[in-house]
Amino acid sequence: MELISVIIPIYNVEPYLHRALDSLLTQTYAGWEAILVDDGSPDACGAIADEYALRDSRFKVIHKVNEGVSKARNIAMIEARGKYLLFLDPDDFFHPQLMELCVEVAEKEAADMVTFTYHHFYRTINKVLHSLHLPECKPCFKKYGSVKYVTTDNVFDYATEYSHPKDIDRKWAIKHCQPCFRMYRTDIVKNIPFIEGIRFEDFPWWSEVLLHVGRCSILNLPLYYYYPNPKSFLLSSNAEMQAYHLEQSIIASRKIYSKAPTEKKKLWEKHFLAPFMHYLEKKLRKIKS
């Protein structure tokens, strides 16, 4: 059984952390380790992480001073021992079959990366319930048997930041730059660090990862449960702060692609840079209005 390393940076998520860690314990695949990085969290997160490590030796805990999510992920990647690597944000959680399905496909297809989607209804309905001050919706997990997927040797033909791409088959599109929506072969990403000191750090990291992925399998299944945490950067920060960090992220990503092969650079600019530039322009208009 191939080992999967799961990286979980932890900061100020006490109400959600049990749910995230329990979603590992309920996996139908047992060959995993979880690297929990307590990034100087001011609440009880550090104690919760230690509690799980005492219960199950597959949980490894690192306590450190607060330096941000990028530093926490980078430290965890150094420690990762698995053939494959997953990221889990501590306010989110996994479908019970996520690891089982991803490893099965990765081994069968010799894939560098296996992608999946997040449960759109779960995130959307909870945003609505939050706005109405109503209790959150509980997840309902579908049990999967034989699943369909697509494998490609050119990830740029399928990857996009658009939610509704026009010239990519929406069913098999690899959408958005969040690192949590795929499983990677560890040796592909281990030496690609997240840029420290900026938010929207996912964009330059994912942009660089795309240049190193040779073979990718696409599962069009909602295996990740993305929770709309009101304290997250996107939901709690103002337009000025978001615009600044988005601009820094774009600058870093442009630098990465300054020496990329021409065809890959063109596809990246069309499917990733363009929507991020539109998002930045929208933020800047909001600041001026």
C-alpha positions as CSV (number, residue, x, y, z in Angstrom):
1,M,0.0,0.0,0.0
2,E,1.5,3.3,-1.1
3,L,1.9,6.0,1.6
4,I,0.0,9.3,1.2
5,S,1.3,12.4,3.0
6,V,-1.5,14.9,4.0
7,I,-0.3,18.4,4.8
8,I,-2.6,20.4,7.1
9,P,-1.5,24.0,8.1
10,I,-3.4,25.0,11.3
11,Y,-4.2,28.5,12.6
12,N,-7.2,29.7,14.5
13,V,-9.7,27.0,13.3
14,E,-10.7,25.4,16.6
15,P,-14.4,25.0,15.6
16,Y,-13.5,23.0,12.5
17,L,-10.4,21.1,13.2
18,H,-12.0,17.9,14.7
19,R,-14.1,17.6,11.6
20,A,-11.0,17.9,9.3
21,L,-9.0,15.3,11.2
22,D,-11.9,12.9,11.6
23,S,-12.3,12.9,7.8
24,L,-8.8,11.3,7.7
25,L,-9.8,8.7,10.3
26,T,-12.9,7.7,8.2
27,Q,-10.9,7.2,5.0
28,T,-11.4,3.8,3.3
29,Y,-7.7,3.9,2.5
30,A,-5.4,3.3,5.5
31,G,-1.9,4.1,4.2
32,W,-1.5,7.7,5.1
33,E,0.4,10.1,7.4
34,A,-0.9,13.5,8.3
35,I,1.6,16.3,9.0
36,L,-0.2,18.9,11.2
37,V,1.6,22.2,11.4
38,D,0.4,24.3,14.3
39,D,1.4,27.7,13.1
40,G,1.4,29.4,16.5
41,S,-2.4,29.1,16.7
42,P,-3.8,31.2,19.6
43,D,-6.7,28.9,20.3
44,A,-6.8,25.2,21.3
45,C,-5.7,23.9,17.9
46,G,-2.3,22.8,19.1
47,A,-3.8,20.8,21.9
48,I,-6.3,19.2,19.5
49,A,-3.5,18.2,17.1
50,D,-1.6,16.7,20.0
51,E,-4.7,14.8,21.1
52,Y,-5.0,13.1,17.7
53,A,-1.3,12.3,17.6
54,L,-1.7,10.4,20.9
55,R,-4.6,8.5,19.5
56,D,-3.1,7.6,16.2
57,S,0.6,7.5,15.2
58,R,-0.2,8.4,11.7
59,F,-0.7,12.0,12.9
60,K,2.6,14.0,13.2
61,V,2.5,17.4,14.8
62,I,4.9,20.3,14.3
63,H,4.5,23.3,16.7
64,K,6.0,26.6,15.5
65,V,5.7,30.4,15.8
66,N,3.2,32.0,13.5
67,E,4.8,32.7,10.1
68,G,1.9,32.1,7.7
69,V,0.4,29.3,5.6
70,S,3.1,29.2,3.0
71,K,5.9,28.6,5.6
72,A,3.8,26.0,7.3
73,R,3.2,24.1,4.1
74,N,6.9,24.4,3.1
75,I,8.0,22.9,6.4
76,A,5.5,20.0,6.0
77,M,6.6,19.2,2.5
78,I,10.2,18.7,3.7
79,E,8.9,16.2,6.2
80,A,6.6,14.3,3.8
81,R,7.5,10.7,3.3
82,G,4.7,9.5,1.1
83,K,4.8,8.6,-2.6
84,Y,1.8,10.9,-3.0
85,L,0.8,14.2,-1.3
86,L,-2.5,15.9,-0.5
87,F,-3.2,19.3,1.0
88,L,-6.2,19.8,3.4
89,D,-7.1,23.1,4.8
90,P,-8.1,22.7,8.4
91,D,-11.6,24.2,8.0
92,D,-12.4,21.8,5.2
93,F,-12.7,18.0,5.0
94,F,-12.4,15.0,2.7
95,H,-14.9,12.6,1.2
96,P,-14.3,9.2,2.9
97,Q,-13.2,7.6,-0.5
98,L,-10.9,10.4,-1.7
99,M,-7.6,8.6,-1.0
100,E,-8.8,5.2,-2.2
101,L,-10.1,6.6,-5.6
102,C,-7.1,8.8,-6.2
103,V,-4.5,6.2,-5.5
104,E,-6.3,3.6,-7.6
105,V,-6.3,5.9,-10.6
106,A,-2.7,7.2,-10.0
107,E,-1.3,3.7,-9.8
108,K,-3.2,2.4,-12.8
109,E,-2.3,5.4,-15.0
110,A,1.2,6.1,-13.7
111,A,-0.1,9.7,-13.1
112,D,1.9,12.6,-11.7
113,M,-1.3,14.1,-10.5
114,V,-4.9,13.2,-10.0
115,T,-7.5,16.0,-9.8
116,F,-11.0,16.1,-8.4
117,T,-13.6,18.8,-7.6
118,Y,-15.1,20.3,-4.5
119,H,-18.7,19.8,-3.5
120,H,-20.3,23.0,-4.9
121,F,-23.7,22.6,-3.3
122,Y,-22.2,22.1,0.1
123,R,-20.2,25.3,-0.1
124,T,-23.0,27.4,-1.7
125,I,-25.8,26.3,0.6
126,N,-23.7,27.0,3.7
127,K,-22.8,30.5,2.5
128,V,-26.5,31.1,2.2
129,L,-27.3,29.6,5.6
130,H,-24.5,31.7,7.2
131,S,-26.0,34.9,5.7
132,L,-29.4,33.9,7.2
133,H,-27.8,33.0,10.6
134,L,-29.1,29.5,10.3
135,P,-27.4,26.2,11.2
136,E,-25.0,24.8,8.7
137,C,-25.9,22.0,6.3
138,K,-24.4,18.6,7.1
139,P,-22.6,16.7,4.3
140,C,-24.1,13.6,2.7
141,F,-21.4,11.3,1.2
142,K,-22.2,9.3,-2.0
143,K,-20.6,5.9,-2.1
144,Y,-18.6,5.4,-5.4
145,G,-17.9,2.1,-7.2
146,S,-16.3,2.1,-10.6
147,V,-15.6,5.7,-11.7
148,K,-14.8,7.3,-15.0
149,Y,-11.8,9.6,-15.6
150,V,-9.7,11.1,-18.3
151,T,-5.9,10.9,-18.5
152,T,-3.8,13.4,-20.4
153,D,-0.1,14.0,-21.1
154,N,-0.8,17.7,-21.6
155,V,-2.3,19.2,-18.5
156,F,-2.5,22.7,-20.2
157,D,-5.3,21.4,-22.5
158,Y,-7.6,20.9,-19.5
159,A,-6.5,23.4,-16.8
160,T,-8.3,26.7,-16.3
161,E,-9.1,29.3,-13.7
162,Y,-12.5,29.9,-15.3
163,S,-15.5,28.4,-13.5
164,H,-17.4,28.0,-16.9
165,P,-14.7,27.6,-19.6
166,K,-15.9,28.0,-23.2
167,D,-13.1,26.2,-25.1
168,I,-12.4,23.4,-22.5
169,D,-14.8,20.5,-21.9
170,R,-16.4,21.6,-18.6
171,K,-16.9,18.0,-17.5
172,W,-13.1,17.3,-17.5
173,A,-11.7,20.8,-16.8
174,I,-9.1,21.1,-14.1
175,K,-10.5,24.2,-12.4
176,H,-8.9,26.7,-10.1
177,C,-5.5,27.0,-8.5
178,Q,-6.3,25.8,-5.0
179,P,-3.7,23.0,-4.2
180,C,-6.3,21.1,-2.2
181,F,-8.2,19.9,-5.3
182,R,-5.6,17.3,-6.4
183,M,-3.3,14.6,-5.3
184,Y,0.4,14.9,-6.4
185,R,3.3,12.6,-6.8
186,T,5.4,13.9,-4.0
187,D,8.7,14.1,-5.9
188,I,7.0,16.4,-8.5
189,V,6.1,19.1,-6.0
190,K,8.4,18.6,-3.0
191,N,10.9,21.1,-4.3
192,I,8.4,23.7,-5.4
193,P,8.0,26.0,-2.3
194,F,5.0,28.3,-1.7
195,I,6.1,31.9,-1.8
196,E,6.2,33.3,1.7
197,G,4.8,36.7,2.7
198,I,2.0,36.9,0.2
199,R,-1.6,35.7,0.1
200,F,-3.1,34.2,-3.0
201,E,0.1,32.1,-2.8
202,D,-1.8,29.3,-4.5
203,F,-1.6,31.0,-7.9
204,P,2.2,31.1,-8.4
205,W,2.6,27.7,-6.8
206,W,0.0,26.0,-9.0
207,S,1.3,27.9,-12.1
208,E,4.8,26.4,-11.4
209,V,3.4,22.9,-10.7
210,L,1.7,22.9,-14.1
211,L,5.1,23.1,-15.8
212,H,6.3,19.9,-14.0
213,V,3.3,17.6,-14.4
214,G,3.8,15.1,-17.2
215,R,0.7,12.9,-16.9
216,C,-2.5,13.8,-15.2
217,S,-5.7,11.9,-14.5
218,I,-9.0,13.9,-14.1
219,L,-11.7,12.6,-11.8
220,N,-14.9,14.7,-12.2
221,L,-16.0,13.9,-8.6
222,P,-16.8,16.2,-5.7
223,L,-14.3,14.6,-3.2
224,Y,-13.4,17.8,-1.3
225,Y,-15.7,19.7,1.0
226,Y,-14.7,23.4,0.9
227,Y,-16.2,25.2,3.9
228,P,-17.0,28.9,3.7
229,N,-15.2,30.0,6.9
230,P,-16.2,33.6,7.7
231,K,-12.7,34.2,9.1
232,S,-10.8,33.1,5.9
233,F,-8.8,35.7,4.0
234,L,-11.2,35.9,1.1
235,L,-14.3,36.4,3.3
236,S,-12.8,38.6,6.0
237,S,-10.3,41.0,4.3
238,N,-11.1,44.2,2.5
239,A,-10.7,45.0,-1.2
240,E,-7.4,47.0,-0.7
241,M,-5.7,44.1,1.1
242,Q,-6.9,41.6,-1.5
243,A,-5.8,43.7,-4.4
244,Y,-2.3,44.2,-3.0
245,H,-1.7,40.5,-2.4
246,L,-3.3,39.5,-5.7
247,E,-1.0,41.9,-7.6
248,Q,2.0,40.4,-5.8
249,S,0.8,36.9,-6.8
250,I,0.5,38.0,-10.4
251,I,4.0,39.5,-10.5
252,A,5.5,36.3,-9.0
253,S,3.6,34.1,-11.5
254,R,4.6,36.2,-14.5
255,K,8.2,35.8,-13.4
256,I,7.8,32.0,-13.3
257,Y,6.4,32.0,-16.9
258,S,8.9,34.4,-18.3
259,K,11.1,31.5,-19.5
260,A,8.3,28.9,-20.0
261,P,7.8,27.2,-23.4
262,T,5.9,29.5,-25.7
263,E,2.8,27.3,-26.2
264,K,2.4,26.6,-22.5
265,K,2.9,30.3,-21.7
266,K,0.2,31.2,-24.1
267,L,-2.3,28.7,-22.7
268,W,-1.4,29.8,-19.1
269,E,-1.9,33.5,-20.0
270,K,-5.3,32.7,-21.6
271,H,-6.7,30.4,-19.0
272,F,-5.1,31.6,-15.8
273,L,-3.5,35.0,-16.0
274,A,-6.5,36.6,-17.8
275,P,-9.1,35.7,-15.2
276,F,-6.8,36.8,-12.4
277,M,-6.2,40.1,-14.1
278,H,-10.0,40.6,-14.5
279,Y,-10.4,39.8,-10.8
280,L,-7.7,42.3,-9.9
281,E,-9.3,45.0,-12.1
282,K,-12.7,44.3,-10.4
283,K,-11.0,44.8,-7.0
284,L,-9.4,48.0,-8.1
285,R,-12.7,49.4,-9.4
286,K,-14.3,48.6,-6.1
287,I,-11.6,50.5,-4.3
288,K,-12.1,53.6,-6.5
289,S,-15.9,53.6,-6.3
